[in-house]
Amino acid sequence: MMMYLYMFVAIQIMATLGAIAAYRTQDTRWPFIIGFNTMLPVTCIILYHADGVAWRHLMLLGFVGIYLARMNWVLLFWFANTGAAKLKGQMSRKELLGLPVIVANTFGWLYCLPFLWTATRTGGFDLFDGLALGSYIIGTVFHFGADYQKRRFKSNPANKGQLITSGFWGLSRHPNYFGDFLIYLGFALSSGAIWGLAAPIANVAQYWLDAIPKNERQAAQKYSERWINYAARVKCFIPFVL
């Protein structure tokens, strides 16, 4: 019971810091940074109170640490190319102040849910660990690789107004989202529990029901026929499948 109380306090502190940052900056960058980083104190609290094997604790901490380091880099230095940057002009002041509360609680409770089982698992390296590691690595390559390719493409003046269709973007119209989903699938697999699937399901639902439709509409308006041809040739989410 005390573990959940500590988790609640940590999450609400991060939500409050995010709301203060949103109020001071009137920007979406810091609410997202603080919201994402809610995962770290929550993970540490779970691991501190869990009785699982030490090596699996270290693996989980490595998963979260690498993920957050990469996301912090993207949000700090490549923010202009992210979906979070596009939200700035679309949100009212009230919505902006509510954003960090939603993000911190989503990442702290829902996206960290698999860790409750991962941290208590015993025994040696098994199939779930192998699948989790594979999904996490592939997801990281897609997620960061796609963002890196888009950053390089946009920074080239010769590509101004052009649509990126090569590299990871030639495999999926939203390869960064696909990679992020695989990372959360890796978290779920590491738990070895059916309830761990709540995290990747919530992740893909947010993309499929909100982020992807918005991005597709904006891209269709901006690139018109080029986007239509691209969409007819490249799958939306899962390369060659969906």
C-alpha positions as a Markdown table, in Angstrom:
| # | Residue | x | y | z |
|---|---|---|---|---|
| 1 | Met | 0.0 | 0.0 | 0.0 |
| 2 | Met | 2.8 | 2.4 | 0.8 |
| 3 | Met | 4.3 | 1.9 | -2.6 |
| 4 | Tyr | 1.2 | 3.1 | -4.3 |
| 5 | Leu | 1.1 | 6.1 | -2.0 |
| 6 | Tyr | 4.6 | 7.0 | -2.9 |
| 7 | Met | 3.8 | 6.6 | -6.6 |
| 8 | Phe | 0.8 | 8.9 | -6.2 |
| 9 | Val | 2.8 | 11.6 | -4.5 |
| 10 | Ala | 5.6 | 11.3 | -7.1 |
| 11 | Ile | 3.2 | 11.5 | -10.0 |
| 12 | Gln | 1.3 | 14.5 | -8.6 |
| 13 | Ile | 4.5 | 16.3 | -7.9 |
| 14 | Met | 5.6 | 15.9 | -11.5 |
| 15 | Ala | 2.2 | 16.9 | -12.7 |
| 16 | Thr | 2.4 | 20.1 | -10.6 |
| 17 | Leu | 5.8 | 20.9 | -11.9 |
| 18 | Gly | 4.6 | 20.4 | -15.4 |
| 19 | Ala | 1.6 | 22.7 | -14.8 |
| 20 | Ile | 3.9 | 25.4 | -13.4 |
| 21 | Ala | 6.2 | 25.0 | -16.5 |
| 22 | Ala | 3.2 | 25.3 | -18.8 |
| 23 | Tyr | 2.0 | 28.4 | -17.0 |
| 24 | Arg | 5.5 | 30.0 | -17.1 |
| 25 | Thr | 6.5 | 29.1 | -20.7 |
| 26 | Gln | 3.1 | 28.9 | -22.4 |
| 27 | Asp | 4.7 | 26.1 | -24.4 |
| 28 | Thr | 4.1 | 22.4 | -24.7 |
| 29 | Arg | 7.8 | 21.4 | -24.5 |
| 30 | Trp | 8.4 | 21.3 | -20.8 |
| 31 | Pro | 5.0 | 19.7 | -19.9 |
| 32 | Phe | 5.9 | 16.8 | -22.2 |
| 33 | Ile | 9.5 | 16.6 | -20.9 |
| 34 | Ile | 8.3 | 16.5 | -17.2 |
| 35 | Gly | 5.5 | 14.2 | -18.1 |
| 36 | Phe | 7.7 | 11.7 | -19.8 |
| 37 | Asn | 10.2 | 11.8 | -17.0 |
| 38 | Thr | 7.5 | 10.8 | -14.5 |
| 39 | Met | 8.4 | 7.3 | -15.5 |
| 40 | Leu | 11.8 | 7.5 | -13.7 |
| 41 | Pro | 10.7 | 8.1 | -10.1 |
| 42 | Val | 7.8 | 5.7 | -10.5 |
| 43 | Thr | 10.1 | 3.0 | -11.8 |
| 44 | Cys | 12.5 | 3.5 | -9.0 |
| 45 | Ile | 9.7 | 3.3 | -6.4 |
| 46 | Ile | 8.4 | 0.1 | -7.9 |
| 47 | Leu | 11.9 | -1.5 | -8.0 |
| 48 | Tyr | 12.7 | -0.4 | -4.4 |
| 49 | His | 9.6 | -2.2 | -3.1 |
| 50 | Ala | 9.8 | -5.3 | -5.3 |
| 51 | Asp | 11.4 | -8.6 | -4.5 |
| 52 | Gly | 12.3 | -9.8 | -8.0 |
| 53 | Val | 15.8 | -10.7 | -9.3 |
| 54 | Ala | 18.4 | -8.0 | -9.4 |
| 55 | Trp | 19.4 | -8.5 | -13.1 |
| 56 | Arg | 15.9 | -8.0 | -14.2 |
| 57 | His | 15.6 | -4.8 | -12.2 |
| 58 | Leu | 18.7 | -3.6 | -13.9 |
| 59 | Met | 17.4 | -4.5 | -17.3 |
| 60 | Leu | 14.1 | -2.6 | -16.6 |
| 61 | Leu | 16.0 | 0.4 | -15.3 |
| 62 | Gly | 18.2 | 0.3 | -18.4 |
| 63 | Phe | 15.1 | 0.2 | -20.7 |
| 64 | Val | 13.6 | 3.2 | -19.0 |
| 65 | Gly | 16.8 | 5.2 | -18.7 |
| 66 | Ile | 17.7 | 4.8 | -22.4 |
| 67 | Tyr | 14.1 | 5.6 | -23.4 |
| 68 | Leu | 14.0 | 8.8 | -21.4 |
| 69 | Ala | 17.5 | 9.9 | -22.4 |
| 70 | Arg | 16.5 | 9.6 | -26.0 |
| 71 | Met | 13.1 | 11.3 | -25.5 |
| 72 | Asn | 14.8 | 14.2 | -23.6 |
| 73 | Trp | 17.2 | 14.7 | -26.4 |
| 74 | Val | 14.5 | 14.8 | -29.0 |
| 75 | Leu | 12.3 | 17.1 | -26.9 |
| 76 | Leu | 15.2 | 19.4 | -26.0 |
| 77 | Phe | 17.0 | 19.7 | -29.3 |
| 78 | Trp | 14.7 | 18.4 | -32.0 |
| 79 | Phe | 11.4 | 19.7 | -30.6 |
| 80 | Ala | 10.3 | 21.6 | -33.7 |
| 81 | Asn | 10.0 | 18.4 | -35.6 |
| 82 | Thr | 7.8 | 16.7 | -33.0 |
| 83 | Gly | 4.0 | 16.3 | -32.8 |
| 84 | Ala | 4.2 | 18.0 | -29.4 |
| 85 | Ala | 5.4 | 21.2 | -31.1 |
| 86 | Lys | 2.3 | 21.2 | -33.3 |
| 87 | Leu | 0.0 | 21.2 | -30.3 |
| 88 | Lys | 1.2 | 24.6 | -29.1 |
| 89 | Gly | -1.0 | 26.6 | -31.4 |
| 90 | Gln | -3.9 | 24.2 | -31.1 |
| 91 | Met | -4.5 | 24.3 | -27.4 |
| 92 | Ser | -6.2 | 26.9 | -25.2 |
| 93 | Arg | -4.5 | 28.1 | -22.0 |
| 94 | Lys | -6.8 | 25.9 | -19.9 |
| 95 | Glu | -5.9 | 22.8 | -22.1 |
| 96 | Leu | -2.2 | 23.7 | -21.9 |
| 97 | Leu | -2.4 | 23.7 | -18.1 |
| 98 | Gly | -4.2 | 20.4 | -18.0 |
| 99 | Leu | -1.8 | 18.8 | -20.4 |
| 100 | Pro | 1.0 | 18.0 | -17.9 |
| 101 | Val | -1.6 | 16.5 | -15.5 |
| 102 | Ile | -2.8 | 14.1 | -18.2 |
| 103 | Val | 0.7 | 13.3 | -19.4 |
| 104 | Ala | 2.2 | 12.7 | -16.0 |
| 105 | Asn | -0.6 | 10.5 | -14.8 |
| 106 | Thr | -0.7 | 8.5 | -18.1 |
| 107 | Phe | 3.0 | 7.8 | -18.0 |
| 108 | Gly | 3.1 | 7.3 | -14.2 |
| 109 | Trp | 0.2 | 5.0 | -13.9 |
| 110 | Leu | -0.7 | 3.4 | -17.2 |
| 111 | Tyr | 2.6 | 3.2 | -19.1 |
| 112 | Cys | 4.5 | 2.0 | -16.0 |
| 113 | Leu | 1.8 | -0.6 | -15.2 |
| 114 | Pro | 3.9 | -3.5 | -16.7 |
| 115 | Phe | 6.7 | -2.8 | -14.3 |
| 116 | Leu | 4.7 | -3.9 | -11.3 |
| 117 | Trp | 5.0 | -7.5 | -12.7 |
| 118 | Thr | 8.5 | -7.2 | -14.3 |
| 119 | Ala | 9.9 | -6.1 | -11.0 |
| 120 | Thr | 8.5 | -9.1 | -9.1 |
| 121 | Arg | 9.4 | -11.8 | -11.6 |
| 122 | Thr | 11.9 | -14.4 | -10.5 |
| 123 | Gly | 13.9 | -17.0 | -12.3 |
| 124 | Gly | 16.4 | -16.8 | -15.1 |
| 125 | Phe | 16.4 | -15.3 | -18.6 |
| 126 | Asp | 13.4 | -16.7 | -20.4 |
| 127 | Leu | 11.3 | -16.3 | -23.6 |
| 128 | Phe | 9.5 | -13.3 | -22.3 |
| 129 | Asp | 12.8 | -11.5 | -21.6 |
| 130 | Gly | 14.1 | -12.4 | -25.0 |
| 131 | Leu | 11.0 | -11.1 | -26.8 |
| 132 | Ala | 11.0 | -8.0 | -24.6 |
| 133 | Leu | 14.6 | -7.2 | -25.4 |
| 134 | Gly | 14.1 | -7.8 | -29.2 |
| 135 | Ser | 11.0 | -5.7 | -29.3 |
| 136 | Tyr | 12.7 | -2.9 | -27.3 |
| 137 | Ile | 15.8 | -2.8 | -29.5 |
| 138 | Ile | 13.9 | -2.8 | -32.8 |
| 139 | Gly | 11.5 | -0.2 | -31.4 |
| 140 | Thr | 14.4 | 2.0 | -30.3 |
| 141 | Val | 16.0 | 1.8 | -33.8 |
| 142 | Phe | 12.7 | 2.7 | -35.5 |
| 143 | His | 11.8 | 5.4 | -33.1 |
| 144 | Phe | 15.1 | 7.3 | -32.8 |
| 145 | Gly | 16.2 | 6.4 | -36.4 |
| 146 | Ala | 13.0 | 7.9 | -37.9 |
| 147 | Asp | 13.3 | 11.1 | -35.8 |
| 148 | Tyr | 17.0 | 11.4 | -36.8 |
| 149 | Gln | 16.3 | 10.9 | -40.5 |
| 150 | Lys | 13.5 | 13.5 | -40.4 |
| 151 | Arg | 15.7 | 15.9 | -38.5 |
| 152 | Arg | 18.4 | 15.6 | -41.2 |
| 153 | Phe | 15.9 | 15.9 | -44.0 |
| 154 | Lys | 14.3 | 19.0 | -42.6 |
| 155 | Ser | 17.6 | 20.7 | -41.9 |
| 156 | Asn | 18.7 | 20.5 | -45.5 |
| 157 | Pro | 17.5 | 23.7 | -47.4 |
| 158 | Ala | 17.2 | 21.7 | -50.6 |
| 159 | Asn | 14.4 | 19.7 | -49.0 |
| 160 | Lys | 12.3 | 22.7 | -48.0 |
| 161 | Gly | 8.6 | 22.0 | -48.7 |
| 162 | Gln | 9.4 | 18.4 | -49.6 |
| 163 | Leu | 8.0 | 15.2 | -48.2 |
| 164 | Ile | 10.4 | 12.6 | -46.7 |
| 165 | Thr | 9.7 | 9.2 | -48.2 |
| 166 | Ser | 13.0 | 7.4 | -47.8 |
| 167 | Gly | 14.7 | 5.3 | -45.1 |
| 168 | Phe | 12.3 | 4.4 | -42.3 |
| 169 | Trp | 9.7 | 6.7 | -43.9 |
| 170 | Gly | 9.7 | 4.5 | -46.9 |
| 171 | Leu | 8.6 | 1.5 | -44.7 |
| 172 | Ser | 5.9 | 3.3 | -42.7 |
| 173 | Arg | 4.2 | 6.6 | -42.9 |
| 174 | His | 4.6 | 6.9 | -39.1 |
| 175 | Pro | 7.8 | 4.8 | -38.3 |
| 176 | Asn | 8.5 | 6.8 | -35.1 |
| 177 | Tyr | 5.1 | 5.9 | -33.7 |
| 178 | Phe | 5.5 | 2.3 | -34.7 |
| 179 | Gly | 8.9 | 2.2 | -32.9 |
| 180 | Asp | 7.4 | 3.8 | -29.8 |
| 181 | Phe | 4.7 | 1.1 | -29.8 |
| 182 | Leu | 7.3 | -1.7 | -30.0 |
| 183 | Ile | 9.1 | -0.2 | -27.0 |
| 184 | Tyr | 5.9 | -0.3 | -24.9 |
| 185 | Leu | 5.3 | -3.8 | -26.2 |
| 186 | Gly | 8.7 | -4.7 | -24.9 |
| 187 | Phe | 7.7 | -3.3 | -21.5 |
| 188 | Ala | 4.6 | -5.5 | -21.6 |
| 189 | Leu | 6.5 | -8.6 | -22.6 |
| 190 | Ser | 9.0 | -8.1 | -19.8 |
| 191 | Ser | 6.2 | -8.3 | -17.3 |
| 192 | Gly | 5.1 | -11.7 | -18.5 |
| 193 | Ala | 1.6 | -10.7 | -17.5 |
| 194 | Ile | -1.6 | -10.2 | -19.5 |
| 195 | Trp | -2.3 | -6.9 | -17.7 |
| 196 | Gly | 1.0 | -5.6 | -18.9 |
| 197 | Leu | -0.5 | -5.3 | -22.4 |
| 198 | Ala | -2.5 | -2.3 | -21.1 |
| 199 | Ala | 0.5 | -0.1 | -21.8 |
| 200 | Pro | 1.1 | -0.8 | -25.5 |
| 201 | Ile | -2.7 | -1.0 | -26.1 |
| 202 | Ala | -3.1 | 2.5 | -24.7 |
| 203 | Asn | -0.1 | 3.7 | -26.6 |
| 204 | Val | -1.3 | 2.5 | -30.0 |
| 205 | Ala | -4.8 | 3.7 | -29.3 |
| 206 | Gln | -3.6 | 7.2 | -28.7 |
| 207 | Tyr | -1.7 | 7.1 | -32.0 |
| 208 | Trp | -4.4 | 5.4 | -34.0 |
| 209 | Leu | -7.3 | 7.5 | -32.7 |
| 210 | Asp | -5.7 | 10.9 | -32.3 |
| 211 | Ala | -2.1 | 11.6 | -33.4 |
| 212 | Ile | -2.2 | 9.6 | -36.7 |
| 213 | Pro | -5.5 | 11.0 | -38.0 |
| 214 | Lys | -4.4 | 14.6 | -37.2 |
| 215 | Asn | -1.0 | 14.1 | -38.9 |
| 216 | Glu | -2.6 | 12.5 | -41.9 |
| 217 | Arg | -5.0 | 15.4 | -42.4 |
| 218 | Gln | -2.3 | 18.0 | -42.0 |
| 219 | Ala | 0.0 | 16.2 | -44.4 |
| 220 | Ala | -2.8 | 15.7 | -47.0 |
| 221 | Gln | -3.5 | 19.5 | -46.9 |
| 222 | Lys | 0.2 | 20.4 | -47.1 |
| 223 | Tyr | 1.4 | 17.9 | -49.8 |
| 224 | Ser | -1.8 | 17.2 | -51.7 |
| 225 | Glu | -1.2 | 14.8 | -54.6 |
| 226 | Arg | 2.3 | 13.9 | -53.3 |
| 227 | Trp | 0.8 | 12.6 | -50.1 |
| 228 | Ile | -1.9 | 10.7 | -51.9 |
| 229 | Asn | 0.7 | 8.9 | -54.0 |
| 230 | Tyr | 2.9 | 8.3 | -50.9 |
| 231 | Ala | 0.0 | 7.0 | -48.9 |
| 232 | Ala | -1.0 | 4.6 | -51.7 |
| 233 | Arg | 2.5 | 3.1 | -51.7 |
| 234 | Val | 3.6 | 3.0 | -48.0 |
| 235 | Lys | 1.6 | 1.4 | -45.2 |
| 236 | Cys | 0.4 | 3.7 | -42.4 |
| 237 | Phe | 1.9 | 2.0 | -39.3 |
| 238 | Ile | 3.3 | -1.5 | -39.4 |
| 239 | Pro | 5.7 | -1.8 | -42.4 |
| 240 | Phe | 4.3 | -3.9 | -45.3 |
| 241 | Val | 1.3 | -4.9 | -43.2 |
| 242 | Leu | -1.0 | -2.1 | -41.9 |
